[in-house]
Amino acid sequence: MSPKDAERYEQHFRANLGLAVKLLVVWFLVSVGAGALTVWLDQFRILTGFPLGYYMGAQGAQITFVILIFIYAFRMRTIDQKYGVDE
């Protein structure tokens, strides 16, 4: 592998790692944050009167995780194309 290729792969890895860390922080805040703030979130009602804390635990966190998967896939395609490692 040439030094130029090694540098490009290193930059690709750093971009991938940066994206993964950012999405993991969001994942952590949603999963742990919603649980920690349940009492405060239960003050708010949504849809048909469900407490927001219950909804975030039952549905909101899972929906957020699926959205994070799609964001990761879209951004990784862009990063792969930028560094020339796409298929």
C-alpha positions in Angstrom: 0.0 0.0 0.0 1.4 3.4 -1.0 1.7 6.2 1.6 -1.0 8.1 -0.2 -3.4 5.2 0.1 -2.5 4.7 3.8 -3.2 8.4 4.5 -6.6 8.2 2.7 -7.6 5.1 4.6 -6.5 6.8 7.9 -8.7 9.9 7.1 -11.6 7.6 6.2 -11.2 5.7 9.5 -11.1 9.0 11.4 -14.3 10.2 9.7 -16.0 6.9 10.4 -14.9 7.0 14.0 -16.1 10.6 14.5 -19.5 9.8 13.0 -19.9 6.7 15.2 -18.9 8.6 18.4 -21.4 11.3 17.6 -24.2 8.9 17.0 -23.3 6.9 20.1 -23.6 10.0 22.2 -27.1 10.7 20.8 -27.9 7.0 21.5 -26.7 7.3 25.1 -28.5 10.6 25.7 -31.8 9.2 24.4 -31.6 5.8 26.3 -30.1 7.0 29.6 -31.4 10.6 29.5 -35.0 9.6 28.9 -34.8 7.1 31.8 -33.2 9.7 34.1 -35.7 12.4 33.2 -38.8 10.2 33.3 -40.3 12.1 36.3 -39.9 15.4 34.6 -41.0 14.1 31.2 -44.1 12.6 32.7 -45.4 16.1 33.2 -46.1 16.3 29.4 -48.8 14.4 27.7 -48.7 13.4 24.0 -51.1 11.6 21.5 -54.0 10.3 23.5 -52.8 11.3 27.0 -49.7 9.1 27.4 -47.0 10.6 29.6 -44.0 11.5 27.6 -41.6 9.6 29.8 -43.6 6.4 29.2 -43.7 7.0 25.5 -40.0 7.7 25.2 -39.3 4.4 27.1 -41.8 2.4 25.1 -41.6 3.8 21.6 -39.5 7.0 21.3 -36.1 5.4 22.0 -36.6 2.6 19.5 -37.7 5.0 16.8 -34.7 7.2 17.5 -32.4 4.2 17.2 -33.8 3.2 13.8 -33.4 6.8 12.6 -29.8 6.7 13.8 -29.2 3.6 11.7 -30.5 5.3 8.6 -28.4 8.4 9.4 -25.3 6.2 9.8 -25.9 4.4 6.5 -26.5 7.7 4.6 -23.4 9.5 6.0 -21.1 6.5 5.6 -22.1 6.3 1.9 -21.1 9.9 1.6 -17.8 9.4 3.5 -17.0 6.3 1.5 -17.5 8.3 -1.8 -15.4 11.2 -0.5 -12.4 9.0 0.3 -12.8 6.7 -2.7 -13.5 3.5 -0.8 -17.1 3.0 -2.1 -18.0 0.0 -4.1 
